[in-house]
Amino acid sequence: MQINATVIIINVIAILGISFSFFKNKQKSIMALKVALKGTLNMAPSIGIILVLVGLLLGFFKPELISKLLGNQTGLVGITLASIAGAILMIPSLVAFPLTASLVESGASISVAAAFITTLTMIGFVTLPIEIEELGRKLTFLRNGISFIIAVVIALIMGALL
């Protein structure tokens, strides 16, 4: 198992932060750690779902197929497919980020990953009825349309930079 320098740095900062917190106020630090533990235990089922979903996805779709459908050679078509999928799906970020990382490791391009994540967080196809009720039809479609265009532009920029 290879340990990444970023992981080491993040853990050292976390340990220093917890140490400083205990030095300043032990009771509040213990309370904060209890809240963090409770949050971690609440996320455990979602993490399990992530592992199952990623395993199923990679089991059904071989890296060659993922690369063919979503790789660098797909260009705007791959970005559009990922943008539409991101706009339609209602996936929590906790699941979406590892899923997207697995797609990239299997051959999807950075542009496609950026398009998927960006539209997933910016566009709410599933929540359209609520948004229409609160903001009105015109503003809802305008916001989602502009968000879709911005997501594609972000994906193209990410692809060019990375």
C-alpha positions, 0 to 999 in steps of 0.5 A, spaced: 500 500 500 502 506 497 501 512 502 500 519 499 504 525 501 497 529 501 494 524 506 500 524 511 500 532 511 492 532 512 493 527 518 498 531 521 494 538 520 488 534 523 492 531 529 495 538 530 488 541 530 486 536 535 492 537 540 491 544 540 483 544 541 484 539 547 490 544 549 485 550 549 478 546 552 478 539 553 471 538 554 469 542 548 474 538 544 471 531 547 464 534 545 466 535 538 469 528 537 463 525 539 459 529 534 464 527 529 464 520 531 456 520 530 457 523 523 461 518 521 457 512 524 451 516 520 455 516 514 457 508 514 451 506 510 452 511 505 460 509 504 457 501 504 453 503 498 459 507 495 463 501 495 457 496 492 455 501 487 462 502 484 464 495 484 457 494 480 459 499 475 466 497 474 463 490 474 458 491 468 462 496 465 469 494 463 475 500 463 475 499 455 468 501 454 468 506 459 474 509 455 470 508 449 464 512 451 467 517 456 474 518 454 478 523 451 476 521 444 469 522 445 470 530 446 463 534 446 459 528 445 462 525 452 461 531 456 454 532 453 452 525 455 456 526 462 452 533 463 445 530 462 447 524 466 449 529 472 443 533 471 438 527 471 441 523 477 440 525 484 446 522 487 449 525 494 456 528 493 459 523 498 457 517 493 458 521 486 466 523 488 468 516 489 464 514 483 467 519 478 474 518 481 473 510 479 470 512 472 477 517 471 481 511 473 477 506 468 478 511 462 473 517 463 476 524 461 477 529 466 472 533 462 467 528 462 468 527 470 468 535 471 461 535 467 458 530 471 460 533 478 458 540 476 451 538 473 450 534 478 451 539 483 448 545 479 442 542 476 436 539 479 432 535 474 429 531 480 427 537 484 424 541 478 417 541 481 419 544 487 424 549 484 418 551 479 413 552 485 418 556 489 422 560 483 417 560 478 417 556 471 421 562 467 426 563 472 427 555 474 429 554 466 433 560 466 437 558 472 438 550 470 439 552 462 445 557 464 448 552 469 448 547 464 452 551 459 456 554 465 458 546 467 460 545 460 464 551 459 467 548 466 468 541 463 472 544 457 476 549 461 478 543 466 480 538 460 484 544 457 488 545 464 488 538 466 
